[in-house]
Amino acid sequence: MKKRIPRILLAAGASGSGKTLLTCGLLQVLVNRGIKTVSFKCGPDYIDPMFHTQVIGTKSRNLDTFFTGEEITRYLLAKNSADCEIAVMEGVMGFYDGVAGITTRASAYDLARVTDTPVILIVNSKGMSVSLAAYIKGFMEYKRDSHIKGVIFNQMSPMLYPRMKKLIEEELGIKVLGYVPKVEDCVIESRHLGLVLPEEIPELKGRLLKLAEVLENSLEIEEILKLANEAPVLEYPLLEKTDERSLCQPAGTSAIAEKVKREVDALTEMSQVYTWKSPKKLRIGLAKDEAFCFFYEDNLDLLRSMGAELVAFSPVHDGHLPENLDGLLLYGGYPELNGKALEENLSMRQEIAAAIKDGMPCLAECGGFMYLHEKMEGMDGKCYEMAGVIPGKVWRTPRLTRFGYITLKQNQGISHGKQETAILGESDLGVSPAHEFHYFDSDNCGTAFHASKSESKRGWDCMHGSDHLLAGFPHLYYYANPKIPQAFLKKCLEYKELQK
C-alpha cells in the first residue's frame, strides 16, 4: 500500500536537549492553528506520549523498530495517521543512539530511515556559537542518509539567532527553522523513572499555551509545514490482507534486501494471528489509575480488534472488581508510590488474588507484577502487603535493574518425562522483543522465559507462566508478537465458557 503522510521527526544530539518540551510546544502550535495532528514517540517510552496526549487531545503512539522491524513500523505509522494532516515524531536519546549503546538500531535515525521521514535536529546551543556549525555538520555527515533537513536552536538568544542562521545556512546548506529562547517557567522536571506525569505539573495546559505563543514568534512554522509536506509517499503492508502483493517486496540480492525479505515472509506467516478475533466478546479488566498508568495504546487497540472489551478499574480507589470479567490486565506504573493505598484496599487485593487463583487469565508486567507479590517495599522504605498471588517480596534497589531491550524466548521445561504446563495454553509462544526499566527487584522473578540482551552475552531467566498467568518485569509490545495477546484471549474465552 502507498499513502501520502506529511511528517517530521524532531531529534537531538543528546538527552536533555529539549526534545519533549519543543515537541509539545510545536504540537500546541499546530492544534491552535486547527491542524489535525497525530504524534509518535520513538522507542519504548511511556511518559512522553502522555505529554503529547495532553496537547493533541487524542492518544499518542510509539514507533519502535526494535519491537516491530521495518514493515510493521511503517504499517503502524500509516494506521495511526489515518485522517490526520500531519504526523509529528519525537526522537529518543541522541539521534544515532540505538540498541546496546553501540548500534543505531531502534534509534531516532533508524526510525527516520525506515519511515523515510525528514528530520529537524534540535541543537542545544548554550555555550556555543561558531562551533555549532561543526556540531551540526558532524550529525549531517555521520550517515549519508541522515534525513536531517532542518535545524532548530534551543536556548539561543534572539540577538545571536540571525547571525547563526546566516552562518549555518551559508556554510552547511541546511535550513535553520527557528530558535527557542530560554523559557524557565515551561520546564518539565525529571524523576527517578523518566519524567513526572503530566498530571503532576501545575497548570500544564497554561504553560504549553504560553510556550506555543513563544514558538509562533521564534519558529518558522510555515517552513516546518512545508518540510513535512515534502516527505515521500510511505509504502507499507496491509495486515488485514497480508500477501505478497500487499507487502513491499525488496529488489535485488543485497544483505538489506534479504533481511527485508525474511521480515516479509515472517509477516505473511503471522497475518492470520494479527487478524484473529474471538467469536465472543470478552470483558477484560484493565487496571488504570495513578499506580497503573503505563500503556502502549497499540497494545490496547490490538486487544480490542481481537474481540476484547476493556473495562477500566482502579486497584487504588475501587472496592471491587468489575462484574463478569473474563480476564485481567495489570500493566506498569508507580505502585511503589502508592503502596499504602494499595495495601489499604484489602477487598480489591483479595478479589484479584481469588480471581487469578480460581483460573481467571491474567497478564501482568512490571508494576502489575510487583502488585501480585506478597510484599512490596515502597519508595518511602516501608513494606506493604500486596495481592499475594506470587510468593516473595519486591524491594527497591539503588540503581536501574536489568535496563534496556531484551529478547524473550520461552523455556521448555521437562518434568517426569513430560512437558510442563504450557504457558497460556501454548507450548511455544515464539520469540518476543521486550524491554525492562525498573529500580525494583524480586526474590521470585520466575523462570518461564529466558531474556537475552541484544549485542551482549548477558542473559537471565524471568517471568512466571502457567496455563492462565504470564507475569514478570518485562514490558511487551503485542505487535512484536501477536501470539501472546491471541493466546491470552483464547484462555479468556475458555474461562468464559467454564463460568456458564
Secondary structure by P-SEA (a helix, b strand, c coil): cbbbbbbbbbbcccccccaaaaaaaaaaaaaaaccbbbbbbccccccaaaaaaaacccbbbbbbccccccaaaaaaaaaaaccccbbbbbbccccccccccccccccaaaaaaaabbbbbbbbcccccccaaaaaaaaaacccccccccbbbbccccccaaaaaaaaaaaacccccccccccccccccccccccccccccccaaaaaaaaaaaaaaaccaaaaaaaaaaaccbbbbbcccccccccccccccccaaaaaaaaaaaaaaaacccccccccbbbbbbbbccccccccaaaaaaaaaaaccbbbbbbccccccccccccbbbbbbccccccaaaaaaaaaaaaaaaaaaaaccbbbbcaaaaaaaccbbbccccbbbbccccccbbbbbccccccccbbbbbbbbccccccccccccccccccccccccccccccccccccbbbbbccccccbbbbbbccccccccccccccccaaaaaaaaaaaaaaaaaac
